[in-house]
Amino acid sequence: MSDKILLVDDEPNMLESMQRQLRNRFDIKTAQNGEEALEVLRTCGPFAIIVSDMRMPGMDGVQLLSRVKDMYPDTVRIMLTGNADQETAIEAVNAGQIFRFLSKPCSTATLATALALAARHYKLVIAEKELLNETLKGSMKVLSELLSQSNATIFGAGARIKKMVGRLCKQEPSPHDWQYEIAALMSQIGCITLPPDILHKLYAGVELSPDEREMYEQHPDVGRRLFAHIPRMELVAGMVGMQLFPMAEYEEDPVSPDDAVICRGAQMLKVVIDYDLLSYQGLSHYAILQRMKKTSGLYNPDILNILAGLKIEKCQGKVVNLKIKDIQTGMIAEEDVFANNGVLVIPKGQFVTWQILQGLYNFSKQVGIKEPICLRMNVNEEG
């Protein structure tokens, strides 16, 4: 079966006629007004093409196709009207970015030809979009894997943040989910400019000094500037740059659709990044949510509510072999850790605290420690 097509007209006889004539060639659904059409799009989508009559009571064709353009930008839009005056055509094309403008009465052959061309255009748009999206995702994956070789702390955080953002996106799907997930995966890339000690203290829940805090709060802008030079990464750059903004700093109404996407992505990052930090410090899902909900003006309440509805259970993470510089607090020793002189530094099963991590650094500098060290990640995973 071909891609789905939605016909919208307030004349039932006209809809029945078009559906009867086209049903052998296309997968047709119908609606008799703008509101009904939007509901069909929401519940039965995605649609490749929408064909709307111009003159309808309530929401006219220009208004409907303008809303479709904003809500479903890939859907190809065709206007069908008995009022084929130039002013109507110009208004329809400008407001709704119409693919074709057809006059009523329209022959079956003319309409079928227009639909076939629109379907081909839709396939080309989708194929190009998927190619670009997959290329970008693949590039980000390569960059992320390279990052894992240079800084396991940043890579591990980015992977956890991406996973949680992906789960949030599944609750309220959006055409921008791929951008949200890339922003999540690469949200910590600016941390490559930070001394490792700052990240270790951050994940251990140790208070940063004013100078350390200032350095940490600059990392989103570093990430933003890195992404700003990559084509089609403008929205991702905005999300990364605003990831630490509290909810109270946002304007009440975004000035453009792109601003709305950036704000949503940045607010999601703010919630998930802080959740990840508290989770890494050993707090339960319930305890984290209680703490986050008590803060005023810091988090988007809608995103917090979505997070609260996720099923999350505490379980053991994967086993990793790391050098001392990459060890984080919260990990668990999978085997005894010895200094080069044979002294036992950490026994198997020991939870790595901030103090123990400092002891590892000291032994490493003064005596030397056998590396790599086998540890188990201790993180929240999907239940």
Summary of the structure (lengths in Angstrom):
residues: 383
radius of gyration: 27.2
end to end distance: 37.7
largest distance: 92.5
contacts: 1206
relative contact order: 0.07
helix: 56%
strand: 13%
